[in-house]
Amino acid sequence: MAPGAMSRSNDWTKSLSDAQPVPYWLDDPGRPRPEAALTGVETCDLLVVGGGYSGLWTALIAKERDPERDVVLLEGREVGWAASGRNGGFCAASLTHGLSNGLTRWPDEIHKLEELGARNLDAIEEAVARHGLDCDFERTGEIDVATEPYQARELADWYEEIRAKGLAEGIEYLDAEAVREQVDSPTFRAGLWDRRGVAMVNPAKLVWGLKRACLALGVRVYERTPALTLGPHGAGMAVRTPYGGVRARTVALGTNVFPNLVRRVRSYTVPVYDYALMTEPLGAEQLASIGWKNRQGLGDSANQFHYFRLSSDNRVLWGGYDAVYPYGGRVRAEYDDRPETYAKLAGHFFTCFPQLEGVRFTHAWGGAIDTCSRFSAFFGTAHQGKVAYAAGYTGLGVGATRFGAEVMLDLLAGERTERTALEMVRRKPLPFPPEPFAWTGIALTKWSLARADARDGRRNLWLRTMDRLGLGFDS
């Protein structure tokens, strides 16, 4: 759909009148009670900082690799309260923020990255079954849809390119008729259906399930316990907390968008705020009007794109488009709510699905994404290899964080593995400049992306320069 497109009338604004400004996934009566805060001093083999996907996968895999390893996990608030409980629930195999980004940045190892990503998604599906994680896991795939003629041409050309490179296994090109047989929107002109590379999950239930699995394996989890400082202590490391601290042989940092305890890492990420709406459950007649029998995730092909999917109770999650960078890179609760974006998203929703006129939204929320200049995670160590970190997932961390956990554990073990040998793991992205240059550059990039969407995808000099430098901005 055209950027800024609106529905036939302004009646859609009424659809937001009862929307609660809280994440739908976290608004769940089954939400577990937080574990007690840490008081006093703990000692352990491995300390994991961060109770989102990065931290929980790291703790879980560490115990699975070595059940005797003593593992402690600290979470500053409640497990899953930040990005891990606020996202769209797209669990993708891609480790590189999509095949196009990966092929551009790591052409020589893209086949290995795709293989590792597919194995990682399979491992997530196996863990869901093995640990009984009740998280509405559905291996439905995802359709990348074109909503403009130039996007349809680009999708067809891209499909031929990846076929020629042997990268199109499990991917099917859909023309306008075929894509509308899957999901019926008058705006859809073509699509690429990745049948196996994406699963849908309830993101909050996944993170809560991972917490339960960690506890069952003996991980000691402390919530409402922010890690304040990190420094050497004897042969290991020490982290100070409000009521005590932890002394550990090694430390894994999974704090992502929040300021890293290794200060030199902070310039590599900036927070970008993303927003989403959730409808009321659709009735049988409403569902029939749009099809969607195969329940795929969807995303459109614009630079300022939307992502959308069905929940287990047939609500439609509709998010994306705006990506808001706050000056100075601050992460604040007040940025989680943005009515002007909700209004814009509601208008776009009814342009895409005019047959759903009258549907109301029950939830509207936002959250911060840890964005880096290459859009996909980066990794490293500090303090003579006693500390490992992973960050910069740029909105595709539901699946890739499990891979990042394995990388951190490999690095802490000092092992050369097929993961640590990757150029993607060995090299870092370019850092962001200080203010006001970061804000100016991101604002100019956003303006240029919107302009490209309005000009049949034609990229201006600024975007072409950013492409050559390996820099960019993506929601």
N, C-alpha and C positions, 0 to 999 in steps of 0.2 A: 504494500500500500504506500501511497505517496507520503513523504515526511510531512507531518502536521495535518494529515487528512482528517476530516471530521465526518461524522454521520449526518444523516439527512436533516436532523433537527437537534436542538439542544436538550431534548428530553432525557438523554443519557445521563445528564448530571444528577438526576434523581436517583440513579442507580447507586450512587455513593453515599446516600443520606444515612444509611445505617452501618456503614463500613467501620469496623473497629480498627484503630491504628495499632494493631499488634500482629505479629506473624501468625498466620493460620496454623502452621505446624506446631508451634509452641503453645497454642491455645487449646490444650488437650487435658481433659480430666485425668488421664493416665500418666501425666508428667511426673517423673519420680522425684522424691524428696532429695535435696542435696545432701551429700556426705558432710560430716562435721569438718570444721576448719582445723588446721594443724595448730597445735599448741605444744611448745617445747621443741626439742631438737631430734630429728630423725637421721638415721644413717641408712645407706642403701648402696647397691651396686650401680643402678641406673636411676637417675632422676629425670622424669619427663615433665617439661613445663608447657602447659596448655592443654585444656580439656575439650578441644574440638577433634575433628577427624585426624589431623596430623598427630596429635599427642596420643589419642586412644589407639590408633593403629600401631604406633610405635611401641606402646606399652604391651599391647596384645601380642604382637609378633615377637617381641623380646622374650615374653614368657613361653610362647610356643617354640621358639628356637632353643631355649634353655629354661626348663621349668624351675630350676634351682636359683635362677637369677632373682635377686631381691630388687623389686621395682616400686618406686613411688611416683605418683602423678599429682601435680599441683594445678588447680584451676582457680583463676582469680575471682570468678563469679560462680556460675553454675555450668556444668557440662552442657555444651551445645547451645548456649544462649546467644552466641554471636553468629558468624557466617554459617557454621555447621547446622544451625537450626532455622536459618532464614532463607536459604537458597531455593532454587526451583525444583530440586530433586532430580536433576539430570546426572546420572552416573555414567560418564563417558570413558571409553577405552583410551582415547587419545591422551598422551602425556605431553603434547606440544601445543595445546590450545587449537586443535584442529589440524587436519592433514595439510592444508595450504600453508599455515604458519610453519609447521615442521619441515615441509619440503623446501621452503624458502631458506630456512636458517640452518638446517642440518641435512642437506641433500645426500651426503655420502653415507649417513647412518639412518636414514628415514625408514628403511625396511626393518632394521633391528628395533627402532623405536616403536614402530607399529606392532611388531611381534610382541615386544615386552608389554605394550599397552593392552593388547588382546589377552595375554596371559594374566595380566593384573586384574582385568575385569572378570575373567573366569575365576580367579582366586577370591575376589570379593563375593561372587555368587556362591562359591563353595563355602566360604566363611559364614555367610548368611544361613546356609543349610546346617553347617556343622555346629554352630553355636545357637541355632534356633532364634535368629534375629527376626522378630516380627516387624518388618519395615516395608511391607507392600512392594517387594522387589518384583519388577516386571521387565523382562528382557524384550522390550517391544521395538527397540531401535528408534531412530530419529529421522525426520524428513527436513531437509534444508529446502525451503520453498522460495521461488522467485515470484515477486509481486509486480515487477515491471518488465517490459519487453527486453531491455538490455540485460537484466538479471537472468532471464531465461536463456538468452544467447550465451552468457558467461557460464551458466551451469552446464549447458551442453558441451561447450568447449573444454571446461574443466573435467568433465566426465571422460571425454576422449583422451585428455592428457594423462589422467591417472590410470586409465586402461592401458595406455601405451607403456607406462612405467611399471605395470604389474601391481598397482596399488588399489585396484577397484574391486577386490574380492568382497562379496557380500553387499555391494553397493549397486543400486538399480536406478537408472534414469527414468523419470516419469514425465510425460508430456502433460499438457494442461488437462486433458480429459482423464488421464490416469491418476494425476495427483488429486483431482477433485472427486474421483471415485474413492479415495482414501479419506480425505477430509474435504468437505465442500465449503469453499469460500469463493465468492465472486472475484476476489483479488488474486487467486492463485493461478499462475501461468506455467509453472513447471516445478519439478522437484527432484532431489536426489535422496533416495531412501537408503540409509545405512541400516541394514536389517539386524545386525548383531552387535554393532559397536557402541550402543548406548542402552542403558537400562533406566527405568523410572523407579524411584524410591521415595518413601516418606523420609525426608532428611532428619527430622528430629527423632523419629523412632529408630533410625539407623544409629544415630549417635548415642541414644539411651541404651540401645541393645549392646553396642560396643562397650559402654561403661559396665553393664551387667556382666558381660563376658570377661572383662578385665578383673572385676572383683571376684568372679568365680575362680579365676586362675591365681588369685592371691596378690594382685596388684593393690597397693594401699593408695586409695584415692582421697585427696583432701580438696574440698571445694571451698569457695569464699576465702581463698588463700593466695593472694597475689604474690608473685616472686618479685622482690624489690631490688636486689642486687645479686651479682654473680662474681665470684672471684676465687683464686686458688686457695686451697686449704690442705696443707701437707702434701700427700701424693695425689690428692684428688681435687674436688671443687666444693664450694659452699655457696648456698643460696639463702639469703635472708628473707624472712617473711614477717608479717606484722606481729605474730606472737611466738616466733621462734625461728626455725630454719631447717635446712637439710644439708647434710654432708654426704657427698656421693663420689664414687669412683669416676663416673662419666655422666654427662648431661646431654639430653636431646631437647632442642628448643623448637616447639611447634606453635609459636605465638603469632605467626603470619602477619596480619595487618597492624598488630599492636607493637609498640617500640621494642625492638630486639634487645635482649640483655647484652649482646655483643654490639657495641655502639657503632662500629664501622659498617655493620650490615644495614643500618637504618636508611642510608641514602639510596638503597637499591629498590625500595618499595614506596609507593604512595597509596593512600586510601582513596578509592573511588566509590561513591555511593550509588547503589542500584535499587530499584523499586519494583514492587509487584502488587497485583490485585488477585483476589480469589473470589469467584462467584459463589452463589448459593448452589446446592446440588441441582443438576439439570434433570428434568423429567424425561420420560421415555419419548414423548413427542418432540421435545427440544433436541434430544440426542439424535433422533432419527433425522431431524432437519439438517444436521451437519455431518452425519455419517460417523467417522472416527471409530469404526468398529475394531480396528487393530490397535488403538490406544497409543500410537507412537507419540514421542515428543516432537515438537515442531519449532523451527526457528526460521525467520525470514532472512533474505540475503543482503539486506541493506547494511551500510556501515553502522547506522544507528538502528539496530535490529531489535525485534521482539522475540521472546521465547515463550512457548505456551504448551500446556499439557493438561491431561485429565488426572484428577486425584482418584483414590480408590472408591470414593462415594460420588464420582462423576461431577465434581466441581471443575471449573476451568481456571487454572492459574495462568495469568497473563502478566508478563513482566518485561523489563528491559527498556530500550530506547534512550531515555536520559541516563547519562553517566556523569555524576556531579563530583567534581574535585573541590574540596574546601581549601581556601587559601591557607597556606602554612601546613597542609597535610594533617590537620587535627582530626582526631577520632572522638566524636561527641554524640551523646544520646539524642540531642536535639536534631541531629541530621537524619535520624532514622524515620522521620515523618515529614512528608513534603506534599501537601495537598495540590499544588500546581502540577506536579508530575502525575498524581493520581487522576486528575481531571483529563490530562492529555492522554494517559493510557486508556481511560474509559472510552474516550472518543475513538481512539484507534481500534479498540476491541469491537465496537459496534460497526465500524467500517469493514472490518474483516468478517464479522458474522452478523450481518443485518437481520438474519432470520432469528437471532436471539434477542431481539428488541424486547425490553421489559424485564430481562434478567437483572438481578441486583447483586451487588458486591457485598460480601460479609466482612472481609478483612482487607486492609491496605497497609503495607509496611515497607521499610527499607533497611539497608545494612551496608556495611563497608566491605569492599573487596580489596585484597592485597594485590595491587597491580605492579608489575615490573615492566621494564622497557622492551622485553622480548615476549611478554604475555604468558610465559610458561615458567614453571618453578626453577629456581636455582638452589645450589647446595654448597656447603662448605664446612670447615672446622675451625676451631679456635683453641687457644690454651693448650698448644702442643698435642692436639688431637683428642683432648678430653671432652670437648664440647662439639656437637654437631648441630647444624640448623638446616631447615628447608623453608622456603617462603616464595611468594610471587606467583601463586597459582592463577591469578587473574580471572576468577570466576568459574574455573573448571577444576575445582579441587575435590569434588565429591569422590571421584574415582582416583585421581592422580595422587592424592595424599597418601594412599596406601603404598604406592610405589616410592613416594618420598620418605615414608617411614623405613622402608627397606634400605634405601640409600643411606639414611642417617645411621642405621644400625651397622651397615657395612663399613661406613667411614669410622665409626667409633671402634670397630673391631680391627681397623687397620688392614682390611682385606681388599685385594683387587678382585673385583667381580665383574660380570658382564655389565652390571649397572654402573659401577664406579669408573669403568674404562670408557664410558661414553663421553664424547666431547660436550654434550649437553650438561653432564654432571661436572666435568672438569673446568668448564669455563663459566664465567659470570656475565650477566647482562651489563650494559652501560648503566651507571648510576644516574639518578635524576639530579639536575642542578639545584642550587639553593634558590630560595625566593629572592626577588619576585620572578626569576626566570622560569621556575617550574610552573607556576600558575599561568604565566603568559604563554609559554609553549603549549601547555595542555589546552588552554582556551582557544588558541589559534588552530590547534589540531582538530578540536571538536567542531569549530566553525567550518573548517575545510572539509571535514567528513560530511557534515550536513549539506554543504554546497555540492560535493561530489554526488550525493544521493539525488539532488535536484537536477543534476546535469548528466544524467545517464551514466553515472559512475566515473566520469572523467576526473582524474586527480590533479590538483594544482601543483605548482612548483614546490610549495611547502611540504605537501604529502610525499611528493617524489623524492625530495631531499631527505625526509625522515626515513623513507624506505631504504635509501642508499646507506644511511647511517645505522640502520638496524634499530631505530627508535620508533615509537608509536604510542597509540592510546586506544584502548579497546574496553568495552563494557563486558 
